């Protein structure tokens, strides 16, 4: 930075994004940066330390920027607060060497290597040439990841055994999707004839690297971590909770809140269950009845198209009445997730220029028949008015914020909290047409309350309250957590198993849905009280969706002031 131009916080934040993309081309591809599409990041310990050095240098520049005249304006202040909180939380995770034991069924560096191909452009021969180059980079990327895990073993920093076993199984699926071909070979198959030999050779090399990683994980890593705890304990959990929630939570208070929501939702579910199946006894008997006799979508292509229609109808109904949407924000695509994914649906945001639209992804888990009750509120969460409206709106107003606030500065609990709030909003607005859809919505809400209970409970080994209908007075274990979660969810056993592995893989993330929703609801209520009869929900929603990401405490403050 020159002496003649001392930057303000937003300039520091956006310079950080540029520098981050240079080190992490996966982030670049998600943002739509063409120069990133042929590369993969260095996942070795040296690569991780290079990212940490960038964060430290950026924090030093931010110190200077915050002392500059104009840095106390609202927009600069929000950006500075977010950037400092995010980089500090990320450095805390790095300095605890968490990157040396990042193993599980989702969210690892190895998962990012595969998943980035699903958002890499493939429209032209030039795009496919970049794909071939990126495929050739897979072996080095996975070797760097393995180097990090090997250093973790050397330092006795062990991943949990159960997530490790799940990851080994996923690597097996990536290595052979059927017929002796791997996932990368399937991905490269539609490429142009002119690049056929190049693509096939690069894909085979990528698959060979997956096989090599799988064998090492199975034969070396898994035996080494056998006997390690599956849970992380209070200190590590608090660190990860800060990372995913953007604030230092009172974990015991959050645990109590999870139980309060559990009891409230259970009472509501019983009322709706009686409408679905009189005399059912429990809500989950009624939900099992819907699995067999409720409305269904038959076929994978058919469910993809049905979900697209659901989102299109929601956009048409909400735009102009409850939101004001730019034309490019109105576009969202329904996709089927690639095999070997975790069981939960997910969303990928649009590129910065919207050349790649926002997309929802449904893992089918081999199924071809899909209950409607389990889809409607979930797609209000993943698509419209959930993740898509928030993250696409951030991209749309990035020029008024900063590139950082609209993209890589995302706080998980802010986004997940909005998406869960969006489900509740659609219930408030009457979009859940009948008891079947509403019971499905409440079941999804109960799952998020159960996440707070079991995620905090098992990692901190807390006591189950005396008024619990489930094992009162005992202390949580992963086994009890899985039993509780399965007993309070309509999801099949493979989904429950995948979810529990997820909580062991990324501790502290799953609590952000309910706690984030609470922050959004509190912010709305505070704003409503402040404005009284003049409160305008549509204006508030658009202002709220246009302020970029914030940690939960800051989110409540800013929402309350709108």
N, C-alpha and C positions, 0 to 999 in steps of 0.2 A: 504494500500500500504506500503511495507517495505521501510526502509531507503536505502537499498542496490539497490533498483530498483525504480527510479522515472519515472513514465510512460510518454511517448510521447502522443500527442493529439489523435492519432488513437487508442491507447490502452485505453485511458479514454473513448473514444466514444464507443468502443466495450464492455467495462465493463458496460457502461450505458445500452446497449442493453440487456445484461444478466440480470441486475437488473430490467429493465423494464418488461421483460418477466415474471419474478417472480411475479410482481404485476399485470400484464395484460396478462393473458393467451390467450386472443383473438389475440393479436399481435403475441404471440408464435405460435398459430395455423397457421396464415397466413405465418409465416416464415417456417413452417413445423416441429416445435419442438414437438416431440411425447408426451413429459411429460405435455404439455399444453392442450392436446385434451380433457381431462375429466373435466376441470375447467372453471369457469367464473370469471371475476374480481369483486371486491368490488366497486359498483357504488354509494355508499353513500358519504356524505361529508367527512367522515374520509378516505375513499378510494381515493378520489380526492386529499386530502391534503397529503396523503402518496406519491402520484406521484409527487406533487409539491416539497416535501422535497427531493426526489431523484434528481430532476432537480437542486435544489439549491446546493446540495452537489456536483453534477457533475460539475457545473460551478466553484465551489471553487477548485476542482481538476484540472480543465482545466487551471485556472490561474497559478497553479504551473507547469503544463505540458508545457505551452507556454514559460515559462522562461528557459526551458531545452535546452542544445545544441542539434541541429538537428531539433528543432521544426519549424524552418523557411524554411525548405525544401518545395518544391511545394506541395507535396502530404500531408504532415502534416499540412501545412498552410491552404489548402483548407478544410481539415476535421475540423480543429479548427474553422475556420470561419463559416462553416455550423453549427457545434454543438452549438456554442455560439449564433448565430442568432436564431436557432430553439428553444433552451431552453428558451431564453429570451422572444421570442414571445409567447411561450406556457405559461410561467409564467405570462405574462401580461394578458392573457385571464383568467387564473385561479384566479389571484388576483383581477380581476374585477367581480368575482363570476358568470362568464358566464355559468359555469357548473351547476348552480342552476336554470337555466331557458332554458335549452337545449331541446326544443320541436319543432317538425316539421315533414315533410314528408320524410326526409332522414338525414343521418349523425349523429343521436343521439345515445346515449349509448344503448337505447332500440333496435334500429335497428341493432347495432353490435351484440347484444345477439342473434338475430334471424339469421342474415346473416352469422355468423361464422359457423353455422351448414352446410351451403352450401359448405364450403371448408374443413370440418372435414372429415378425411378418413373413409370410410365405406366398405373396401374390405374384412376384416376378422372378425371373431367372436370377436377377441380382440378389433378391432376398434369399433364394435357395443357396446361392454361393456363400452368403454369410452364414447360413445354417450349417453348411458343410464345414466351414472354418470353426464355428462354435462346437460342432460335434468333435472335431479333432482336438479341441481344448478340454474335453471332458476328462480324459485320463489324468492330465496334470492337475485339474481341479480336485478330482477325487483323491489323488495322491496327496495333495496338500491337506485335505480334510483328514485323511488317515494319519498323516504326520502329526497333526494337532492331537488326535485321540491317543496316539502312541506316547506323546509327551505327557498327556494326562495320566496314562497308566504309570509312566515312570515316576510321576509326582504323587501317585496314589490318589488321584482325583478321578473317582469312578462314576460312570453313569449308572442309572438304576437298571437292575437285571431285566425287569419286565419290559420296559421300553426298548432295551437292547434286543431282546428276543423278537419283539414286534418289528423292529427295523430290519433285522436279518430276514424275516419273512417277506417284508416289502421288497428288499433287494432281490430276493428270489423271483418275485413277480415282475420286477423291472427287467430282470435278465432273461425271462422266458414268459412271454404272454401267450404262448401256445404255438405249436408247430415249430419249435426250435428257434424262434425269432424273439429278440428282445424289444423293449418299448422303443428304444431309439431307432431301431430298424423299421418298426411300424410307423414311427413318426416320419421317417425319411422316405417312405414308400411312394407318396404322391408327388415327389419332386420331379422336375423335368428330365426327359430322356437325355438331354445334352449333358447333364450332370450325374447321370445314373451311377456310373462306376465310382465317381468321387463320393457321392452321398452314401452309397452302400458300404464302401470301404471305411469311411469315417464313422458310420453308425455301428459297424461291426467292432471297431476299436473302442467306441464308447461302451458297447455292451460288454466287451471283454474287461473293461475297467470296472464295470459294475460287478461282474462275476468275481474279479480279484478282490474288490472291497468286501463283497458278501462272504467270501471264503475266509478272509482275515477276521472279519467281525465274528464269524461263527467259530473259527478254530482258535483264535488268539484272544480277541477282546472279550467275548462272552464268558469263556472260562475264567478270565482274570477278574471280572466284576461279579462273578457268582458269590452270593453271600453279602454283597453290599446292600445297604438299605434302599428301598424303593422310594422313600420319602426324604425330604430335604432338611427338615428341622426349621425352627423359628428364624434363625439368623439368615439363612439362604432364602427362605420364603419371603421375608421382609424385603430383601434386596430385589427379588424378582417381582414382588407386588408393586414396589416403587416403579420398576421398569414398565410394567404393563398398565398401571393406573395413574401414573404421573403425580403421585402424592404419597406421603407416608401415612398409610391407613392405620386406624386402631383396629387391629385384626380381631380382637376379642369382641368388640362392638359389632364389627361386620359379621362375625359368626352368629351373634345373637339376632342380628337383623335377618340373616338367612332363615333362622328358625321362625321368626315372626311372620315372614312372608310364606313360609311353608304352611303354617297353620291357617293363614288367611286364604291362601289359594286352595287348600284342601277343602275348606268349607264351600267355596264357590264351585269347585269341581263336582262335589257331591250333588249340588243343585242341578247342574247341567247334565250330569250322568243320569239322573232320574228322568229327565226329559228324553234322553236317547234310549234308555233301556230301563223302564220302571222296575224297581226291585233288584237292580243290579248288585247292590251291596257295596261295591267300591267303584270309584271312577275307572279303574283299570280293567274291571270286568266289562264295563260299557265300551271302553276303547278297544278291547279285544273283540267285542261284538262288531264294532265298526271295521276292524281288520278283515272280517269275513263278510259282513253284510252291508257295510257302508258304501258310499260312492267311491269308485276307483277309476284310474286311468290305466288302460291296457296298452303296453308297448313302450319301448324306450323312445323312439322317435315321436310317438304320440304324446308322451309326458313332456318332452322338451317343448313341443309346439303348444301344449296346453299352458305350460308355465309362461311361455312368451305371451300368449293371449291374456293371461292373468295380469302381467305387468303392463301390457299395452292398455288394458281397460282401466287399471288404476291410474295411469298417467292421464288418460282422457278425463277421468272423473275428478282428479285432484287439481289439475292444472287450471288456474284461473279462479278456483274456489277456495282452496286451502294452501296453495303454493302458486308462485309465478315462475314458470320454468322456461329457460332459454331453449331454443329449438334443439341445439346439440345435446342438452341435458336430457331431452325427451327420449333419446335412443339408448336402448339397453338390449343385450342379447342373452338368450337362454342357451346354455351349453350343457353337454354331458361330460362329467369329469373323467379324466383318463384312468384306466385300471391301475390299481396299486396306490390309490389315494386313501386318506383317512375317510371315515364314514360320514362325516358331517358335511353338508353343503357349504359353499363358500362363494365369495365375490372377488373379482379383480377389477380395479378401477380403470377408467379410460386413460389413454396416453394423454400427455399434456395438450396436444393439438387435436384430440378427439378423432384422429385417424383410426385408432383402435377404440371401439366403444367399450363402455362398462359391460361386464359379463357375469352372469350367475352360473354356477357349476353344480350339477347334481351328481353325486356318486351313486351309481345304481346298485353296487354291491352284488351284482349278478341277478338282480330282480328284474322282472318285466311287468309287474303289477303294482300300482302305487296308490295307496289310500289318499283320498282328497283331504281328509281331516288333518293329515300330517304335512300337507304341502302349503295350504293357503297362507296361514300366518307366517310360515317359514319364508315364503317368497315375498311377503310384505317386509320381512326382516332383511333378507339378502338383496332384494331388488328395490321395489318401489312401495312405500316411501322410505325404505330403510337405507342400506349401505349406498345404493346407487345415487339417490338424491343428495345425500351428504357429500360423498366423495367426488361425484361429478360436479356438484356445485362448487366445491373447493377448487377443482381444476378450472372451472369457468371464471371464477373471480380471482385467480392466482395473481393477475396483474395488479389488483387492488390490495392484495395482501403481500405475500412474498412467496416465492417458489417453494421455500422450505415449509411454511405453514400449510401449504396446500398439498403437500406430498409426503416427503420422507420424515417430517416432524410429527406424524400421526401418533397420538396416544391411543392405544388399543381400547381402553375403557371408554374413552370419549365416543369412538366410532361404534363399539358394540352397545354402549348405552343408548346412543341415538337409535340404533336398529331395533332394540327391544322397546324403546319408547314408541317407535313407529308402529310396532305391532299393537301396542296399547292404544295408540291414536286411532288406528283403523277400527278397533273395537269400539272406542268412544264415538266414532263417526258412523257406526252402524254397518260397516262393510262385511262383518261376519254374519252370513245370511241366516244361519240356523244353529240349533244346539250342537249339531255335528261339528261345524266349523269352530264354534265357540269353545267346545270341549277340547278340540285340538289346540286352540290358542292357549287355553289354560294349562294344558299338558306341557306345552312348550315353555310357558312361564314357570311351571313347577320344576321343569328340568333346570332352569337357570337358578332358581332358589336352592335346589338340591346341590348345584355346583358350588355355591357359596358354602354350604354346610360341609360337604365332603372334601372339597379342595383345601379349605382352611383346617377342617377337623383332622384329616388324616396326616397332613404334613406337619401340623403342630401337635399331633397326638392329644387332642382336646377330649374332654369328657362329654358324653352324650347327655343332654339335659334330663332331669328326672321326669319331666312331663312329656318326654318323647314316647311315641308308641313303639319305637324301635330300640331295643337293647339299652334302656335307660341306665345311666350310671357307668356304663362301660366306656373304654377309651377307643377312639377310632383307629382302625387299621385299614390298609387297602382292601382287604377281604371284606370287612364290614361295609366299607364305602361302596364297593361294587354291589353287594347285596342290597343295601339301602337304595342305591340309584336304580337298580333294576326293578325293585319293588314299587318305585314311584315314577315309573316312566313307561310309556306305551312302546318304546323302541325295542327292536329284537335284540337277542343276546349278543350278536356280533357287533351291533352298534354300541351297546353298553360296554362291552369289552374294549372297543376302540376308544370310547370316550374316557374310560378310566385310565387307559394307557396315555391318552392325551394329557390328562391332569398330572400324571407322573412325569411326563415329558416337559411340559411348560407350566410349572407351578406358578400360581398367582394370576394367570391370564383369564381363567374361566370365571373368576369372581367379578370381573369387570362388567359383565352384562347387567346383572341386577344392581350393582353399586353404581354403574354408569347411568342406568335408567333412573335410579333414585336422584342422581345429580341433575339430570334433565328435568325431572318432575319438580324438584325443589326450585330450580331456576325459573321454570314457567310459573309456578305458584307465587314466587316472590314478585315476578314482573306483573302478574295479574293483580296482586294486592296493591302494588305501587300505582298502577294505571286505573284501577277500579273499572267502571263501566266503559271506559274508553279503550280498554285492552283489545288489541286487534290480533287474533291468533295467526292469521296469514302473514301479516307484517312481521310479527315476532318470529315465526318459523323461518322466514327468508333471511332476516337479520342474523338469527342464530346459525343458520347453515352457511352464512357468508363470512364468518369470523375466523375460519380455520381451526386448527386443533388446539386443545388446551388440556392440561391435567385436570383432575376432577375438582379440586378445590378452586382453582382458577376458573374452571368452567361455570361453577355455581355463581361465582362473583360476577362474571361477565354476562351470563344469561339473566341474572336478576336485574342488571342495570339496563337491559334493552327496553 
